[in-house]
Amino acid sequence: MPRHTKDKPFSSSASSKAKRLWSLLWYTQVQTLVIEREQEHVMGILDVLFPQPPPLQSDDDGVMRVGGTRVRLDTVVGAFNQGCAAEEILLKYPTLKLTDIYAVITYYLWHREEVDAYLEDRRRQAETVRQENESRFSPVGVRDRLLARRQATP
């Protein structure tokens, strides 16, 4: 008489194979979850380790501003070159973030030639504007004219 009955549709060897197959499937799913979590962890670390772009934006006039504020790159680099630490720059310009100051200083140190060329260009532009203003409005006697205007007003 065969061992196969209505209550037991599979033989014991078939049942054992099904258990092993189920166990293997479960193990594979667990390993997949572990690998996915490890990848998420590694990707999280890599997001932190990848360099971020410097917090610099150029306004309509081509002036580089730091961290979405009105503070210019010239100002931060100038303070750094005068010996100020990042924390001192933050005290002078509280609208900045300390991380942005460090990022700008780091960018400056890594790209000194490019930043110095930009700063020199800005100095030349400022000198040109100053000369144009002096040619249109003579600075000679400005103080005397202002004092005379103040005295003439009742």
C-alpha positions in Angstrom: 0.0 0.0 0.0 1.4 3.4 -0.9 2.2 5.9 1.8 0.5 8.7 -0.1 -2.9 9.6 1.5 -5.3 12.5 1.3 -4.0 14.0 4.5 -0.3 13.8 3.4 -0.1 14.8 -0.2 3.8 14.8 -0.2 6.2 12.3 0.9 8.6 13.0 3.7 11.5 13.6 1.3 9.4 16.2 -0.7 8.5 17.9 2.6 12.1 18.1 3.5 13.0 19.6 0.1 10.2 22.2 0.5 11.5 23.1 4.0 15.1 23.6 2.6 13.7 25.6 -0.3 11.7 27.8 2.1 14.7 28.2 4.4 16.9 29.2 1.4 14.4 31.7 0.2 14.1 33.2 3.7 17.9 33.4 4.0 18.2 35.1 0.6 15.6 37.7 1.6 17.4 38.4 4.9 20.7 38.7 3.1 19.2 41.1 0.6 17.8 43.3 3.4 21.2 43.3 5.1 23.0 44.2 1.9 20.5 47.0 1.2 21.0 48.5 4.6 24.7 48.3 4.2 24.5 50.1 0.9 22.3 52.8 2.4 24.8 53.2 5.2 27.7 53.4 2.8 25.8 55.8 0.5 25.0 58.0 3.6 28.7 58.1 4.4 29.7 58.8 0.8 27.2 61.7 0.7 29.0 63.2 3.6 32.5 62.5 2.2 31.8 63.9 -1.3 33.0 67.5 -1.6 30.3 70.1 -1.6 30.5 73.1 -4.0 31.7 76.3 -2.3 28.8 78.5 -0.9 29.4 81.2 -3.5 26.9 82.9 -5.7 27.5 85.6 -8.3 25.0 88.5 -8.3 23.8 90.5 -11.3 27.0 92.6 -11.2 29.3 89.6 -11.1 30.2 90.1 -7.4 30.7 86.8 -5.6 28.6 86.6 -2.4 29.1 84.1 0.4 26.3 81.7 1.6 23.3 83.6 0.2 24.2 86.7 2.1 25.3 90.2 1.0 28.9 89.5 2.3 31.3 89.5 -0.5 34.1 87.0 -1.2 36.5 89.9 -1.1 35.5 90.6 2.5 36.0 87.1 3.8 39.3 86.5 2.0 40.6 89.9 3.0 39.8 89.3 6.6 41.5 85.8 6.4 44.6 87.4 4.8 44.7 89.9 7.6 45.0 87.1 10.1 41.4 86.6 11.2 40.3 83.1 12.1 37.0 81.8 10.8 35.4 82.5 14.2 36.5 86.1 14.2 35.1 86.6 10.7 31.8 85.2 12.0 31.8 87.7 14.9 32.4 90.5 12.3 29.7 89.2 9.9 27.1 87.3 11.9 24.9 86.7 8.9 27.4 84.1 7.7 27.5 80.5 8.8 30.7 79.2 10.3 30.7 76.2 7.9 30.4 78.6 4.9 33.3 80.6 6.2 35.4 77.5 6.5 34.3 76.3 3.1 35.2 79.7 1.5 38.7 79.7 3.2 39.2 76.1 2.0 38.2 77.0 -1.5 40.5 80.0 -1.4 43.5 77.9 -0.2 42.8 75.2 -2.9 42.2 77.8 -5.7 44.4 80.7 -4.6 45.5 81.7 -8.2 41.9 81.9 -9.5 40.5 83.7 -6.4 43.5 86.2 -6.4 42.9 86.9 -10.1 39.2 87.5 -9.4 40.1 89.8 -6.4 42.6 91.7 -8.6 39.9 92.2 -11.3 37.6 93.5 -8.6 40.3 96.0 -7.4 40.8 97.2 -11.0 37.0 97.7 -11.4 36.8 99.6 -8.1 39.7 101.8 -9.2 38.0 102.5 -12.5 34.7 103.5 -10.8 36.6 105.7 -8.3 38.4 107.5 -11.2 35.1 108.0 -13.1 33.4 109.4 -10.0 36.3 111.8 -9.3 36.3 113.0 -12.9 32.6 113.7 -12.7 32.5 115.1 -9.2 35.8 116.8 -8.1 36.7 115.8 -4.5 38.6 119.0 -4.1 36.7 121.3 -1.6 34.0 118.8 -0.9 34.2 119.4 2.9 34.0 123.2 2.4 31.0 122.9 0.1 29.2 120.6 2.5 29.9 123.0 5.4 28.7 125.9 3.4 25.5 124.1 2.4 24.9 123.2 6.1 25.3 126.8 7.2 23.1 128.1 4.4 20.2 125.9 5.5 18.1 127.6 8.2 
